[in-house]
Each structure stands twice: as C-alpha cells, then as structure tokens.
C-alpha cells in the first residue's frame, strides 16, 4: 500500500509541476495535494486534481531543514572539536529559528483565510457536522489569535533540530478551505467511502487530516474510525505531550482542552 501511494503521489505531483500541498499565501494558498486515500481515487483524474485549491504548507522551508549532521562530519568531531561544535550549533539554531518563522507564517495565513459564513454555506450542501461549525467559529473568533503566542513561547533549548519544532496546528487542527472540502467530497464515486476532510494537523502532503464519515458518524485522523465524538477527537492527551513543549505551550493546550470541553 505504501509503495502504491508513493507511485501515485509521485505521478500526481509531477503532473502539477512538482507542487506539494501549498506554495504560497492568500488566495493562492495550497495548490495541490490531498490525503493519501484520495490520491488512489484520483488515478486518471490528474487534470481535475490540478485545478483544486487545497490547503498545505511550505514543504521546502520545513523539510529542507531536516539536515542533521553536515556531510563528512562525524559525532566524534562534534564532541571533540570546539570549532566544529560551534559551527554546527549555530547552523542548527538558525534552522530552528527559520522553521519557527515558517510555521508561524503558514499557520497565520491559514487562519486568516478562515470564513465562518463559507462553512455555513457548505453545510447546506454537504453533511458538515453542526458541532464542527461551532469549532470553526471558536477557532476564527478566539483560538487563531493565539498562534503568535504559541511560536513566541517556543523553548529552543528543548528542540534538537528544525523538524522537531511543534506546530500550532499539530495540537489545534486548523479548519481548511470549505471549497477544498467540497471538491474532495465530490471526487469520491463510492458512497460507502464518502468522507469529509475538515482540518489539517501538519504540513505533510498526504496525511494529518481531521476526517469525518457521514455514514458511520465517526471522526478520525486521516481515516474516520476513531470516535463518534468531535470533542474526544480534538482533546489533547495531556499524558502524551511532546517533551519539546514549553511550559507556556502546555498551559495553552490545557486551556484549549477546557474550551473544547465547554463548547462541544
């Protein structure tokens, strides 16, 4: 299955000129990729897929930061040569700062495009859960305003490299463009597989989506098989918090849980 997805994904992205999820902000944000289970359904539908405006992230800026050790430099040199250690630490710090900046800019761009009225209009055409509309309003009016605080509260001493930077949407999934939700919904020919992608958890191309199945009335991440409760799906497990989080970020997660428990 993984091999199949890789082949489809490769051909799909090539047909888009190498685009992966999104490559810009504003109206042009997210020109490409969708969940893996949708990619398989798109075999032979690349022209249609190429016209979809989806959500996504600045993959180049984030994935490119996963450099690790410099080529030809061993851990021994890092441990024993102060100059090598200083240079690598400086480069690592620079990568982390850039990743924080990229993630913040992208999350703020996604949140800026949130439109509650558009989600209401979509719910009149396809079965968007009423409770998710409450989440959209909460996110637009209240929670999106905390993106800046999340990234400014980052504890870089706890982060080993850029790819470990905890994204805001990783803990608080951001609702995606309603037009994208509708387009992806309309692509599915099999009624039994009908599934709504409602929000994004990360910058990856084919995973990290909050999904909902109207048939089973269940939610989940990438596949709607986790819970019949949106509240339960969104609540962050405090026992499994990433050790890269700062005290302030942990406090924000607890407040998010309290808010979700109240509004849903």
Long-range contacts (C-beta under 8 A, 24 or more apart in sequence): 4-40, 5-36, 5-39, 5-40, 5-206, 8-39, 8-40, 8-42, 8-43, 9-33, 9-36, 9-39, 9-205, 9-206, 11-46, 12-39, 12-42, 12-46, 12-49, 13-205, 15-46, 15-49, 15-50, 16-46, 16-49, 16-50, 20-56, 20-59, 20-205, 21-54, 21-55, 21-56, 21-57, 21-59, 21-203, 21-204, 21-205, 22-54, 22-55, 22-56, 22-57, 22-58, 22-106, 23-56, 23-58, 25-105, 25-106, 25-109, 26-109, 26-113, 27-53, 28-53, 29-53, 29-55, 29-56, 29-109, 29-110, 29-113, 29-177, 30-54, 30-55, 30-56, 30-177, 30-180, 31-56, 32-56, 32-205, 33-205, 33-206, 34-184, 34-197, 34-206, 35-184, 35-197, 35-206, 35-207, 35-209, 35-211, 35-222, 36-206, 36-207, 36-222, 37-193, 37-195, 37-222, 37-223, 38-184, 38-187, 38-188, 38-197, 39-206, 41-187, 41-188, 41-189, 41-193, 42-187, 45-187, 48-187, 52-180, 52-183, 52-184, 53-177, 53-179, 53-180, 54-176, 54-177, 54-180, 54-183, 54-184, 55-110, 55-174, 55-176, 55-177, 55-180, 55-200, 56-200, 56-203, 56-205, 57-103, 57-106, 57-202, 57-203, 57-204, 58-102, 58-105, 58-106, 58-203, 59-203, 59-205, 61-98, 61-99, 61-102, 62-99, 62-102, 62-103, 62-162, 62-163, 62-203, 63-163, 65-95, 65-96, 65-98, 65-99, 65-161, 65-162, 65-163, 66-161, 66-162, 66-163, 67-91, 67-95, 67-161, 67-162, 68-161, 92-160, 92-161, 92-162, 93-156, 95-161, 95-162, 96-156, 96-159, 96-161, 96-162, 96-165, 97-156, 98-162, 99-162, 99-163, 99-165, 100-151, 100-154, 100-156, 100-165, 101-151, 103-151, 103-165, 103-167, 103-168, 103-203, 104-147, 104-148, 104-150, 104-151, 104-168, 106-203, 107-147, 107-167, 107-168, 107-169, 107-174, 108-144, 108-147, 108-148, 110-169, 110-174, 110-176, 110-200, 111-139, 111-140, 111-144, 111-147, 111-174, 112-144, 113-177, 114-139, 114-140, 114-144, 114-174, 114-175, 115-140, 115-178, 116-140, 118-178, 118-179, 119-175, 119-178, 121-178, 122-178, 122-181, 122-182, 125-182, 126-181, 126-182, 126-185, 126-196, 127-196, 127-214, 128-181, 128-196, 128-198, 129-212, 129-230, 131-230, 131-231, 131-264, 132-175, 132-198, 132-212, 132-230, 134-263, 134-264, 135-175, 135-230, 135-234, 135-260, 135-263, 135-264, 136-175, 138-259, 138-263, 139-172, 139-174, 139-175, 142-259, 143-172, 143-256, 143-259, 144-174, 146-252, 149-248, 149-252, 150-249, 150-252, 153-246, 153-248, 153-249, 153-252, 154-246, 154-249, 155-244, 155-245, 155-246, 155-247, 155-249, 158-243, 158-244, 158-245, 158-246, 159-244, 160-244, 164-244, 165-244, 166-242, 166-244, 166-245, 166-249, 167-201, 167-202, 167-203, 169-199, 169-200, 169-201, 169-202, 170-201, 170-202, 171-236, 171-253, 171-256, 172-256, 173-198, 173-199, 173-200, 173-201, 173-210, 173-234, 174-199, 174-200, 175-199, 176-200, 191-215, 195-223, 195-224, 210-234, 230-264, 231-260, 231-261, 231-264, 234-260, 234-264, 235-260, 235-261
